[in-house]
């Protein structure tokens, strides 16, 4: 049976969180008490389901926190249900809080392109729609150049000019509902996580073992 991360799944997940307590007290305190340090910088990437993307970036040395949310559109205060319609312009996006002394923006871009299929215009299997499109956000001209140089190289050496990733000026990030945060780690037995998120994370870990935290799950 094909797994579809849809509005129905979202509503069911919300019900599970409310009724069965997916988020425990320790996790809530961890998320509530994270405070970026003076050195911390933030990068933003969209490449399919944010449960998957968040888990990948959180496994990297130098990444202090990764937060699931929405960006890339014009709709104010988007919700999971609203972006599921594909009409808000937003994509599921992850904010990556990182220490530039430990991991560079260039490395984050390498991880971004190396952990999904950037040639798919709107989606990553099994999730399709504009809300799952590939976007690399930039805040400075230097970040834009790093992204565009990576695309140029990958188009020439790997993807034969088929990369569909959008290179977009960052404007606004909306944090997703709390039950989405650390979803893969907190819900290892959830069907989508077992069938999609964990295999995608494991594939990434096998590809970039030198970038992983020792504590990466």
Z-matrix of the N, CA and C atoms (Angstrom, degrees):
N
C 1 1.468
C 2 1.524 1 109.41
N 3 1.313 2 116.26 1 130.40
C 4 1.455 3 120.16 2 -179.94
C 5 1.523 4 110.23 3 -71.58
N 6 1.341 5 115.66 4 132.04
C 7 1.460 6 120.67 5 -179.58
C 8 1.513 7 109.17 6 -89.10
N 9 1.325 8 118.44 7 128.36
C 10 1.464 9 122.52 8 179.87
C 11 1.513 10 108.59 9 -123.85
N 12 1.330 11 115.00 10 122.00
C 13 1.454 12 120.39 11 177.47
C 14 1.518 13 106.82 12 -86.41
N 15 1.302 14 116.52 13 94.00
C 16 1.459 15 122.30 14 -169.87
C 17 1.514 16 111.93 15 -121.47
N 18 1.322 17 114.23 16 -175.27
C 19 1.457 18 119.82 17 177.01
C 20 1.523 19 110.35 18 -61.83
N 21 1.320 20 116.76 19 -36.76
C 22 1.462 21 119.87 20 178.63
C 23 1.522 22 110.43 21 -62.23
N 24 1.329 23 116.27 22 -43.46
C 25 1.461 24 120.46 23 177.86
C 26 1.518 25 110.10 24 -62.20
N 27 1.320 26 116.55 25 -42.18
C 28 1.460 27 120.65 26 -179.47
C 29 1.522 28 111.34 27 -60.88
N 30 1.330 29 116.03 28 -45.01
C 31 1.455 30 119.64 29 -179.52
C 32 1.521 31 110.88 30 -64.94
N 33 1.328 32 115.49 31 -39.39
C 34 1.461 33 119.63 32 179.24
C 35 1.518 34 110.75 33 -67.01
N 36 1.334 35 116.37 34 -40.60
C 37 1.463 36 120.09 35 178.55
C 38 1.520 37 110.95 36 -63.08
N 39 1.323 38 116.15 37 -40.75
C 40 1.460 39 119.78 38 178.55
C 41 1.523 40 110.63 39 -63.35
N 42 1.332 41 116.09 40 -38.82
C 43 1.454 42 120.05 41 177.92
C 44 1.520 43 111.00 42 -63.87
N 45 1.335 44 116.27 43 -41.18
C 46 1.459 45 120.22 44 178.97
C 47 1.518 46 111.56 45 -63.41
N 48 1.332 47 115.62 46 -41.38
C 49 1.458 48 119.43 47 178.72
C 50 1.519 49 110.66 48 -61.94
N 51 1.324 50 115.88 49 -44.10
C 52 1.453 51 120.45 50 -177.25
C 53 1.524 52 112.00 51 -68.64
N 54 1.342 53 116.08 52 -41.07
C 55 1.468 54 119.83 53 -172.19
C 56 1.523 55 113.74 54 -90.95
N 57 1.335 56 116.29 55 -31.48
C 58 1.456 57 118.44 56 -171.48
C 59 1.519 58 113.88 57 -117.41
N 60 1.338 59 117.95 58 1.81
C 61 1.457 60 121.18 59 171.20
C 62 1.507 61 114.90 60 65.89
N 63 1.333 62 118.41 61 55.38
C 64 1.452 63 120.91 62 178.97
C 65 1.521 64 111.62 63 -61.01
N 66 1.330 65 117.39 64 -35.21
C 67 1.457 66 121.12 65 -179.20
C 68 1.516 67 109.42 66 -92.45
N 69 1.350 68 116.85 67 118.93
C 70 1.445 69 118.33 68 178.88
C 71 1.519 70 110.44 69 -90.53
N 72 1.314 71 116.24 70 169.70
C 73 1.457 72 121.57 71 -174.34
C 74 1.511 73 111.77 72 -60.62
N 75 1.327 74 117.13 73 -39.90
C 76 1.468 75 120.56 74 -178.62
C 77 1.512 76 111.10 75 -62.03
N 78 1.358 77 117.60 76 -43.27
C 79 1.451 78 121.09 77 179.97
C 80 1.523 79 111.17 78 -64.80
N 81 1.320 80 116.77 79 -42.26
C 82 1.459 81 120.45 80 -179.64
C 83 1.520 82 110.76 81 -61.44
N 84 1.325 83 117.16 82 -42.12
C 85 1.457 84 120.60 83 179.26
C 86 1.523 85 110.85 84 -65.77
N 87 1.323 86 117.42 85 -38.96
C 88 1.463 87 121.16 86 179.50
C 89 1.521 88 110.34 87 -60.86
N 90 1.335 89 116.36 88 -47.49
C 91 1.448 90 120.34 89 -177.81
C 92 1.525 91 111.44 90 -67.90
N 93 1.315 92 116.50 91 -35.68
C 94 1.455 93 120.26 92 -176.57
C 95 1.513 94 112.14 93 -74.47
N 96 1.335 95 117.84 94 -25.96
C 97 1.452 96 120.17 95 -174.13
C 98 1.519 97 114.19 96 -98.52
N 99 1.350 98 118.67 97 -2.39
C 100 1.455 99 118.66 98 178.32
C 101 1.531 100 109.45 99 -67.13
N 102 1.316 101 115.61 100 127.85
C 103 1.460 102 121.85 101 178.31
C 104 1.525 103 108.09 102 -129.45
N 105 1.326 104 118.11 103 120.64
C 106 1.461 105 120.34 104 177.85
C 107 1.523 106 111.38 105 -56.85
N 108 1.327 107 116.36 106 141.64
C 109 1.449 108 121.29 107 178.82
C 110 1.537 109 110.58 108 -84.22
N 111 1.296 110 116.05 109 172.32
C 112 1.470 111 120.25 110 -179.31
C 113 1.523 112 111.57 111 -60.04
N 114 1.345 113 115.74 112 -32.85
C 115 1.460 114 120.34 113 -177.49
C 116 1.528 115 112.98 114 -84.33
N 117 1.318 116 117.40 115 -12.37
C 118 1.465 117 121.42 116 -170.99
C 119 1.530 118 112.61 117 -65.68
N 120 1.328 119 115.54 118 135.50
C 121 1.454 120 121.96 119 171.69
C 122 1.522 121 108.40 120 -118.94
N 123 1.328 122 116.16 121 164.16
C 124 1.460 123 120.38 122 -176.95
C 125 1.523 124 109.96 123 -128.83
N 126 1.330 125 115.66 124 132.68
C 127 1.464 126 122.24 125 174.65
C 128 1.522 127 107.80 126 -120.71
N 129 1.334 128 116.50 127 154.11
C 130 1.461 129 120.78 128 -174.88
C 131 1.528 130 110.15 129 -128.88
N 132 1.336 131 115.42 130 129.93
C 133 1.458 132 120.77 131 -178.35
C 134 1.525 133 110.66 132 -140.03
N 135 1.330 134 115.95 133 143.91
C 136 1.457 135 122.49 134 173.92
C 137 1.522 136 108.29 135 -126.03
N 138 1.328 137 116.41 136 127.74
C 139 1.471 138 119.08 137 179.67
C 140 1.522 139 110.48 138 -156.93
N 141 1.325 140 115.44 139 56.64
C 142 1.451 141 119.80 140 -179.49
C 143 1.509 142 111.71 141 98.54
N 144 1.315 143 116.17 142 -154.50
C 145 1.458 144 122.24 143 -177.56
C 146 1.516 145 112.27 144 -55.83
N 147 1.332 146 117.07 145 125.00
C 148 1.463 147 118.10 146 -177.12
C 149 1.516 148 113.37 147 -71.51
N 150 1.334 149 118.27 148 -17.65
C 151 1.471 150 119.07 149 173.55
C 152 1.528 151 109.18 150 -60.47
N 153 1.336 152 115.26 151 -42.52
C 154 1.465 153 121.03 152 -179.21
C 155 1.526 154 111.42 153 -69.69
N 156 1.319 155 115.47 154 -47.74
C 157 1.468 156 120.82 155 -174.61
C 158 1.526 157 111.09 156 -64.74
N 159 1.324 158 116.40 157 -42.03
C 160 1.464 159 120.58 158 179.07
C 161 1.524 160 110.93 159 -60.08
N 162 1.330 161 116.85 160 -45.10
C 163 1.467 162 120.91 161 -179.11
C 164 1.520 163 111.75 162 -61.97
N 165 1.326 164 116.80 163 -38.30
C 166 1.463 165 120.78 164 179.67
C 167 1.523 166 110.78 165 -64.76
N 168 1.320 167 117.40 166 -51.54
C 169 1.463 168 119.37 167 -176.55
C 170 1.527 169 112.25 168 -68.30
N 171 1.327 170 117.47 169 -32.41
C 172 1.462 171 118.75 170 178.78
C 173 1.524 172 112.49 171 -68.23
N 174 1.328 173 117.37 172 -16.35
C 175 1.457 174 120.34 173 179.66
C 176 1.522 175 112.82 174 -83.57
N 177 1.341 176 117.65 175 -4.97
C 178 1.464 177 121.83 176 -174.66
C 179 1.520 178 113.46 177 -85.94
N 180 1.316 179 116.21 178 139.48
C 181 1.460 180 121.56 179 169.70
C 182 1.525 181 108.45 180 -60.07
N 183 1.311 182 117.19 181 133.50
C 184 1.457 183 121.51 182 178.16
C 185 1.508 184 114.67 183 95.20
N 186 1.332 185 116.98 184 -14.26
C 187 1.464 186 120.47 185 177.16
C 188 1.520 187 108.95 186 -90.22
N 189 1.309 188 115.92 187 121.23
C 190 1.465 189 121.41 188 -177.40
C 191 1.525 190 112.62 189 -86.40
N 192 1.317 191 116.22 190 -33.85
C 193 1.462 192 121.01 191 -178.26
C 194 1.519 193 108.37 192 -163.14
N 195 1.325 194 116.00 193 149.44
C 196 1.458 195 122.01 194 172.52
C 197 1.519 196 107.36 195 -131.13
N 198 1.318 197 116.22 196 133.38
C 199 1.458 198 121.62 197 -173.77
C 200 1.523 199 109.75 198 -124.24
N 201 1.315 200 116.85 199 129.60
C 202 1.459 201 121.68 200 178.56
C 203 1.527 202 110.69 201 -81.00
N 204 1.323 203 115.56 202 140.94
C 205 1.453 204 119.42 203 179.67
C 206 1.513 205 112.32 204 -170.01
N 207 1.330 206 115.43 205 -156.31
C 208 1.457 207 122.06 206 -174.40
C 209 1.528 208 109.88 207 -133.79
N 210 1.335 209 115.99 208 139.91
C 211 1.471 210 120.67 209 178.28
C 212 1.523 211 108.82 210 -160.29
N 213 1.325 212 114.80 211 167.49
C 214 1.456 213 120.22 212 175.11
C 215 1.513 214 115.61 213 97.89
N 216 1.350 215 117.19 214 -4.33
C 217 1.460 216 120.30 215 -179.72
C 218 1.512 217 112.29 216 -120.32
N 219 1.308 218 115.78 217 -170.98
C 220 1.466 219 121.04 218 -178.36
C 221 1.522 220 113.51 219 -114.90
N 222 1.315 221 118.11 220 -8.39
C 223 1.458 222 121.37 221 -179.17
C 224 1.521 223 110.44 222 -68.60
N 225 1.317 224 116.91 223 130.34
C 226 1.452 225 120.98 224 179.48
C 227 1.524 226 110.78 225 -77.51
N 228 1.327 227 115.18 226 141.70
C 229 1.468 228 122.48 227 175.13
C 230 1.528 229 113.24 228 48.41
N 231 1.327 230 117.51 229 57.35
C 232 1.465 231 120.24 230 -179.88
C 233 1.522 232 111.96 231 -67.43
N 234 1.313 233 115.76 232 152.02
C 235 1.460 234 122.40 233 174.95
C 236 1.525 235 107.96 234 -120.04
N 237 1.321 236 116.35 235 167.06
C 238 1.460 237 120.60 236 179.24
C 239 1.527 238 111.04 237 -60.15
N 240 1.320 239 116.33 238 -40.56
C 241 1.447 240 120.36 239 179.80
C 242 1.537 241 111.02 240 -64.83
N 243 1.334 242 116.97 241 -39.93
C 244 1.465 243 120.51 242 -179.00
C 245 1.521 244 111.90 243 -68.92
N 246 1.328 245 117.56 244 -44.89
C 247 1.467 246 117.75 245 -177.97
C 248 1.524 247 110.93 246 -70.64
N 249 1.345 248 116.74 247 -20.81
C 250 1.455 249 119.90 248 177.40
C 251 1.510 250 113.42 249 -64.18
N 252 1.332 251 117.56 250 -17.36
C 253 1.462 252 121.59 251 177.55
C 254 1.523 253 111.55 252 -77.94
N 255 1.345 254 116.52 253 -17.60
C 256 1.456 255 120.28 254 -177.65
C 257 1.508 256 113.96 255 76.74
N 258 1.330 257 116.99 256 11.47
C 259 1.465 258 120.61 257 -175.00
C 260 1.526 259 114.31 258 -108.75
N 261 1.328 260 118.35 259 -0.13
C 262 1.467 261 120.29 260 -176.69
C 263 1.521 262 113.23 261 -88.21
N 264 1.333 263 116.76 262 -16.33
C 265 1.459 264 120.68 263 -175.20
C 266 1.516 265 112.88 264 86.09
N 267 1.329 266 117.52 265 -16.14
C 268 1.453 267 121.49 266 -178.88
C 269 1.528 268 111.56 267 -80.97
N 270 1.329 269 114.81 268 155.32
C 271 1.459 270 122.14 269 173.07
C 272 1.518 271 108.59 270 -121.29
N 273 1.313 272 116.11 271 152.81
C 274 1.464 273 119.86 272 172.94
C 275 1.531 274 107.45 273 -63.39
N 276 1.324 275 115.29 274 120.49
C 277 1.468 276 122.05 275 -169.78
C 278 1.516 277 109.87 276 -130.36
N 279 1.326 278 115.80 277 150.26
C 280 1.460 279 120.36 278 176.65
C 281 1.527 280 109.84 279 -118.89
N 282 1.332 281 115.92 280 129.19
C 283 1.460 282 122.38 281 173.56
C 284 1.523 283 107.43 282 -89.15
N 285 1.315 284 116.67 283 121.56
C 286 1.462 285 122.31 284 -176.15
C 287 1.526 286 109.36 285 -106.92
N 288 1.323 287 116.07 286 110.12
C 289 1.465 288 121.84 287 178.33
C 290 1.521 289 107.79 288 -90.18
N 291 1.330 290 116.33 289 119.61
C 292 1.459 291 118.81 290 -172.39
C 293 1.522 292 112.53 291 -139.53
N 294 1.327 293 113.60 292 157.89
C 295 1.463 294 121.72 293 176.49
C 296 1.528 295 107.86 294 -96.74
N 297 1.329 296 118.78 295 109.31
C 298 1.470 297 121.18 296 -176.27
C 299 1.525 298 113.57 297 -64.51
N 300 1.338 299 117.28 298 -13.35
C 301 1.461 300 119.97 299 175.80
C 302 1.526 301 111.27 300 -79.20
N 303 1.337 302 115.79 301 -16.73
C 304 1.464 303 120.28 302 -178.41
C 305 1.525 304 113.12 303 -110.18
N 306 1.312 305 116.70 304 -29.65
C 307 1.465 306 120.31 305 178.00
C 308 1.530 307 108.04 306 -146.06
N 309 1.316 308 116.11 307 133.57
C 310 1.464 309 120.13 308 -176.15
C 311 1.517 310 111.46 309 -89.13
N 312 1.321 311 115.26 310 162.25
C 313 1.464 312 120.00 311 174.52
C 314 1.520 313 109.86 312 -62.01
N 315 1.337 314 116.77 313 -36.33
C 316 1.464 315 120.60 314 177.32
C 317 1.527 316 111.59 315 -57.72
N 318 1.334 317 116.03 316 -42.03
C 319 1.466 318 119.89 317 179.09
C 320 1.521 319 110.93 318 -66.41
N 321 1.326 320 116.92 319 -40.30
C 322 1.467 321 119.90 320 177.26
C 323 1.524 322 110.95 321 -60.69
N 324 1.315 323 116.78 322 -39.44
C 325 1.465 324 121.02 323 177.74
C 326 1.530 325 110.33 324 -65.82
N 327 1.321 326 116.27 325 -40.76
C 328 1.466 327 120.28 326 176.34
C 329 1.526 328 110.68 327 -59.66
N 330 1.326 329 116.21 328 -44.58
C 331 1.469 330 121.53 329 178.49
C 332 1.525 331 110.27 330 -63.10
N 333 1.311 332 117.05 331 -43.49
C 334 1.462 333 121.65 332 179.28
C 335 1.528 334 110.99 333 -55.73
N 336 1.329 335 116.42 334 -53.45
C 337 1.461 336 119.73 335 -177.83
C 338 1.526 337 112.07 336 -71.64
N 339 1.327 338 116.50 337 -26.82
C 340 1.455 339 119.78 338 -177.61
C 341 1.511 340 114.92 339 -86.84
N 342 1.332 341 117.29 340 -0.86
C 343 1.463 342 119.84 341 -176.22
C 344 1.530 343 113.08 342 -119.21
N 345 1.336 344 117.90 343 11.99
C 346 1.459 345 120.65 344 173.71
C 347 1.518 346 108.92 345 -157.57
N 348 1.311 347 116.32 346 174.58
C 349 1.457 348 121.47 347 178.43
C 350 1.524 349 108.82 348 -94.81
N 351 1.336 350 118.17 349 103.36
C 352 1.466 351 120.54 350 -175.61
C 353 1.526 352 114.07 351 -79.68
N 354 1.329 353 116.69 352 2.68
C 355 1.467 354 119.16 353 179.18
C 356 1.525 355 112.33 354 -93.26
N 357 1.325 356 117.15 355 -7.99
C 358 1.464 357 120.52 356 177.92
C 359 1.521 358 108.98 357 -82.41
N 360 1.316 359 117.52 358 122.46
C 361 1.464 360 120.23 359 -172.45
C 362 1.530 361 112.48 360 -66.53
N 363 1.293 362 118.03 361 -47.99
C 364 1.463 363 120.57 362 -176.55
C 365 1.526 364 110.48 363 -135.02
N 366 1.319 365 116.17 364 77.27
C 367 1.448 366 118.23 365 174.32
C 368 1.508 367 115.44 366 139.13
N 369 1.321 368 114.11 367 166.98
C 370 1.453 369 124.57 368 171.49
C 371 1.523 370 105.86 369 -134.38
N 372 1.305 371 116.68 370 127.10
C 373 1.461 372 120.18 371 -176.65
C 374 1.531 373 111.08 372 -50.88
N 375 1.325 374 118.39 373 131.84
C 376 1.469 375 129.55 374 6.07
C 377 1.530 376 113.90 375 -100.02
N 378 1.341 377 116.73 376 22.91
C 379 1.473 378 121.00 377 -174.77
C 380 1.521 379 110.59 378 -108.71
N 381 1.319 380 116.64 379 122.62
C 382 1.456 381 120.37 380 -178.40
C 383 1.523 382 111.57 381 -130.95
N 384 1.321 383 114.85 382 146.27
C 385 1.457 384 122.56 383 -176.42
C 386 1.521 385 108.27 384 139.08
N 387 1.320 386 116.68 385 160.96
C 388 1.463 387 119.87 386 -177.30
C 389 1.518 388 112.39 387 -60.79
N 390 1.330 389 116.84 388 -25.23
C 391 1.470 390 120.05 389 179.99
C 392 1.533 391 112.72 390 -70.24
N 393 1.343 392 116.34 391 -9.54
C 394 1.460 393 121.06 392 179.60
C 395 1.531 394 112.12 393 -114.05
N 396 1.327 395 117.10 394 14.80
C 397 1.460 396 119.72 395 -176.07
C 398 1.525 397 111.54 396 -72.49
N 399 1.317 398 114.50 397 163.59
C 400 1.461 399 122.20 398 -178.46
C 401 1.529 400 110.42 399 -89.17
N 402 1.344 401 115.69 400 122.25
C 403 1.472 402 120.77 401 178.93
C 404 1.522 403 109.58 402 -138.34
N 405 1.325 404 116.47 403 131.67
C 406 1.461 405 122.05 404 169.39
C 407 1.526 406 106.87 405 -109.43
N 408 1.308 407 116.66 406 114.74
C 409 1.466 408 121.75 407 -178.23
C 410 1.523 409 110.66 408 -89.23
N 411 1.317 410 115.99 409 145.58
C 412 1.462 411 120.02 410 175.76
C 413 1.522 412 109.71 411 -128.91
N 414 1.332 413 115.47 412 150.70
C 415 1.468 414 121.31 413 177.65
C 416 1.515 415 111.83 414 -112.18
N 417 1.323 416 116.78 415 -20.98
C 418 1.459 417 121.54 416 -179.22
C 419 1.521 418 109.76 417 -130.80
N 420 1.319 419 116.30 418 163.54
C 421 1.458 420 120.33 419 177.86
C 422 1.523 421 110.87 420 -65.15
N 423 1.326 422 117.15 421 -31.51
C 424 1.465 423 120.03 422 178.16
C 425 1.529 424 110.56 423 -66.13
N 426 1.337 425 116.94 424 -42.83
C 427 1.465 426 119.97 425 177.40
C 428 1.526 427 110.53 426 -63.16
N 429 1.323 428 116.36 427 -40.16
C 430 1.467 429 120.41 428 178.07
C 431 1.524 430 110.33 429 -60.49
N 432 1.313 431 117.09 430 -43.11
C 433 1.463 432 121.09 431 -179.97
C 434 1.531 433 111.24 432 -64.09
N 435 1.325 434 116.46 433 -41.14
C 436 1.470 435 120.51 434 179.25
C 437 1.528 436 109.98 435 -60.77
N 438 1.323 437 116.93 436 -44.23
C 439 1.465 438 121.48 437 179.59
C 440 1.526 439 110.29 438 -65.23
N 441 1.323 440 117.01 439 -47.75
C 442 1.463 441 120.58 440 -177.52
C 443 1.530 442 111.75 441 -66.09
N 444 1.322 443 117.37 442 -35.47
C 445 1.472 444 120.30 443 176.58
C 446 1.528 445 110.48 444 -65.54
N 447 1.329 446 115.89 445 -39.40
C 448 1.469 447 119.67 446 178.65
C 449 1.521 448 110.26 447 -64.32
N 450 1.320 449 116.97 448 -42.67
C 451 1.467 450 121.00 449 178.95
C 452 1.521 451 110.61 450 -63.25
N 453 1.304 452 116.30 451 -43.88
C 454 1.466 453 120.52 452 179.68
C 455 1.518 454 110.89 453 -59.25
N 456 1.320 455 116.53 454 -44.78
C 457 1.458 456 120.34 455 -179.07
C 458 1.531 457 111.50 456 -67.71
N 459 1.327 458 116.55 457 -45.05
C 460 1.457 459 119.96 458 -178.98
C 461 1.525 460 111.80 459 -67.60
N 462 1.328 461 117.41 460 -36.68
C 463 1.463 462 120.24 461 176.84
C 464 1.524 463 111.38 462 -62.68
N 465 1.335 464 115.54 463 -37.11
C 466 1.461 465 119.95 464 -178.72
C 467 1.522 466 112.74 465 -77.68
N 468 1.335 467 117.04 466 -37.72
C 469 1.465 468 120.69 467 -171.19
C 470 1.527 469 114.65 468 -100.05
N 471 1.337 470 117.26 469 -25.07
C 472 1.466 471 119.29 470 -171.89
C 473 1.533 472 112.66 471 -125.70
N 474 1.315 473 117.26 472 -51.35
C 475 1.464 474 120.56 473 -166.45
C 476 1.531 475 115.67 474 -103.67
N 477 1.314 476 118.32 475 2.88
C 478 1.464 477 122.14 476 174.97
C 479 1.530 478 112.60 477 51.78
N 480 1.307 479 115.31 478 48.68
C 481 1.467 480 123.29 479 175.88
C 482 1.530 481 113.54 480 63.04
N 483 1.316 482 116.99 481 30.56
C 484 1.458 483 120.58 482 -178.51
C 485 1.533 484 113.78 483 -105.98
N 486 1.328 485 118.25 484 3.23
C 487 1.464 486 120.08 485 -178.07
C 488 1.527 487 110.41 486 -64.18
N 489 1.329 488 115.06 487 129.18
C 490 1.463 489 121.45 488 -178.21
C 491 1.525 490 112.43 489 -107.13
N 492 1.309 491 117.30 490 4.81
C 493 1.471 492 121.82 491 -178.35
C 494 1.520 493 111.73 492 -58.99
N 495 1.315 494 116.64 493 133.20
C 496 1.459 495 121.93 494 174.57
C 497 1.531 496 109.30 495 -83.57
N 498 1.309 497 116.52 496 137.80
C 499 1.465 498 122.17 497 174.27
C 500 1.525 499 105.52 498 -107.58
N 501 1.325 500 116.27 499 108.47
C 502 1.463 501 121.61 500 -166.30
C 503 1.520 502 112.37 501 -126.48
N 504 1.320 503 115.74 502 134.59
C 505 1.460 504 121.48 503 174.60
C 506 1.522 505 109.41 504 -64.64
N 507 1.332 506 116.45 505 126.65
C 508 1.456 507 120.33 506 -179.68
C 509 1.522 508 111.16 507 -71.52
N 510 1.333 509 115.76 508 134.70
C 511 1.462 510 119.83 509 177.04
C 512 1.528 511 112.29 510 -124.40
N 513 1.328 512 117.26 511 -52.14
C 514 1.464 513 120.02 512 -173.21
C 515 1.520 514 110.16 513 -150.43
N 516 1.332 515 115.31 514 137.82
C 517 1.465 516 121.80 515 176.44
C 518 1.515 517 108.53 516 -120.29
N 519 1.326 518 116.19 517 132.01
C 520 1.460 519 122.05 518 176.45
C 521 1.521 520 108.64 519 -111.86
N 522 1.320 521 116.90 520 120.38
C 523 1.459 522 120.22 521 178.38
C 524 1.521 523 109.99 522 -65.23
N 525 1.329 524 115.74 523 136.89
C 526 1.462 525 120.90 524 179.16
C 527 1.527 526 111.03 525 -74.16
N 528 1.293 527 115.63 526 168.37
C 529 1.455 528 122.99 527 178.48
C 530 1.529 529 110.14 528 -54.76
N 531 1.307 530 116.11 529 148.87
C 532 1.469 531 121.00 530 -172.05
C 533 1.522 532 112.85 531 -58.99
N 534 1.325 533 117.69 532 -32.62
C 535 1.466 534 117.52 533 -176.90
C 536 1.524 535 113.04 534 -68.63
N 537 1.332 536 117.53 535 -14.37
C 538 1.466 537 120.22 536 176.80
C 539 1.534 538 112.34 537 -81.13
N 540 1.309 539 118.03 538 -21.97
C 541 1.457 540 121.22 539 -173.64
C 542 1.538 541 110.52 540 -70.13
N 543 1.348 542 115.81 541 131.07
C 544 1.473 543 121.65 542 -178.90
C 545 1.528 544 111.62 543 54.78
N 546 1.314 545 117.10 544 32.64
C 547 1.461 546 120.71 545 -173.32
C 548 1.529 547 112.07 546 -62.06
N 549 1.324 548 116.69 547 -43.74
C 550 1.473 549 119.55 548 -178.29
C 551 1.517 550 111.28 549 -61.95
N 552 1.333 551 116.59 550 -43.07
C 553 1.464 552 119.95 551 -177.76
C 554 1.526 553 111.63 552 -69.92
N 555 1.318 554 117.07 553 -38.22
C 556 1.456 555 120.47 554 -175.24
C 557 1.525 556 113.94 555 -81.18
N 558 1.342 557 115.90 556 -19.46
C 559 1.463 558 120.11 557 -174.67
C 560 1.530 559 111.94 558 -129.25
N 561 1.335 560 117.42 559 59.87
C 562 1.469 561 120.58 560 -174.61
C 563 1.519 562 114.28 561 -63.70
N 564 1.323 563 118.64 562 -19.76
C 565 1.462 564 121.25 563 -177.73
C 566 1.519 565 113.75 564 -100.16
N 567 1.335 566 116.69 565 1.93
C 568 1.461 567 120.02 566 177.14
C 569 1.537 568 107.95 567 -67.11
N 570 1.324 569 117.50 568 141.35
C 571 1.468 570 121.16 569 -170.07
C 572 1.529 571 113.54 570 -59.37
N 573 1.332 572 117.35 571 -44.90
C 574 1.465 573 119.96 572 179.72
C 575 1.524 574 110.62 573 -65.38
N 576 1.316 575 116.75 574 -41.84
C 577 1.457 576 121.40 575 179.81
C 578 1.531 577 110.44 576 -59.47
N 579 1.327 578 116.92 577 -45.89
C 580 1.466 579 120.54 578 -178.36
C 581 1.529 580 111.90 579 -67.82
N 582 1.329 581 116.69 580 -37.59
C 583 1.458 582 120.55 581 -174.64
C 584 1.526 583 113.83 582 -86.20
N 585 1.339 584 117.25 583 -27.39
C 586 1.468 585 120.12 584 -173.65
C 587 1.529 586 113.10 585 -123.37
N 588 1.328 587 117.01 586 -55.77
C 589 1.469 588 120.45 587 -172.67
C 590 1.523 589 112.75 588 -64.68
N 591 1.327 590 117.23 589 -50.16
C 592 1.462 591 120.39 590 -177.40
C 593 1.531 592 111.73 591 -64.64
N 594 1.337 593 120.00 592 -47.02
C 595 1.465 594 119.07 593 176.28
C 596 1.526 595 113.15 594 -59.08
N 597 1.329 596 117.28 595 -38.26
C 598 1.471 597 119.64 596 178.89
C 599 1.526 598 110.26 597 -66.44
N 600 1.327 599 117.71 598 -41.82
C 601 1.455 600 121.39 599 177.60
C 602 1.527 601 110.79 600 -63.82
N 603 1.310 602 117.47 601 -44.65
C 604 1.463 603 120.90 602 -178.87
C 605 1.527 604 111.85 603 -65.01
N 606 1.319 605 116.60 604 -36.72
C 607 1.457 606 120.70 605 176.67
C 608 1.522 607 110.80 606 -63.20
N 609 1.329 608 115.49 607 -42.06
C 610 1.460 609 120.31 608 177.67
C 611 1.530 610 111.09 609 -64.11
N 612 1.337 611 116.91 610 -46.21
C 613 1.467 612 121.20 611 -178.31
C 614 1.522 613 111.52 612 -60.69
N 615 1.307 614 116.61 613 -36.96
C 616 1.462 615 120.61 614 178.11
C 617 1.525 616 111.35 615 -67.89
N 618 1.321 617 116.09 616 -32.00
C 619 1.471 618 121.71 617 -177.64
C 620 1.517 619 112.67 618 -78.47
N 621 1.357 620 117.21 619 -33.83
C 622 1.465 621 121.35 620 -175.77
C 623 1.533 622 112.06 621 -129.54
N 624 1.312 623 118.97 622 57.75
C 625 1.475 624 120.41 623 -177.14
C 626 1.520 625 113.04 624 -61.96
N 627 1.335 626 117.24 625 -28.28
C 628 1.458 627 121.39 626 -177.18
C 629 1.526 628 112.86 627 -71.41
N 630 1.323 629 117.83 628 -13.08
C 631 1.465 630 121.49 629 -177.20
C 632 1.531 631 113.06 630 -99.27
N 633 1.311 632 116.73 631 -4.13
C 634 1.456 633 120.15 632 -170.84
C 635 1.532 634 114.04 633 -85.48
N 636 1.322 635 114.52 634 145.12
C 637 1.458 636 120.54 635 170.23
C 638 1.539 637 108.55 636 -66.59
N 639 1.312 638 116.25 637 149.55
C 640 1.448 639 119.31 638 177.37
C 641 1.525 640 111.53 639 -63.51
N 642 1.325 641 116.76 640 -27.69
C 643 1.453 642 121.59 641 -177.55
C 644 1.528 643 113.24 642 -91.96
N 645 1.338 644 116.84 643 5.92
C 646 1.462 645 119.66 644 -177.23
C 647 1.524 646 109.86 645 -60.42
N 648 1.349 647 116.16 646 130.96
C 649 1.460 648 119.58 647 -178.02
C 650 1.520 649 110.71 648 -82.39
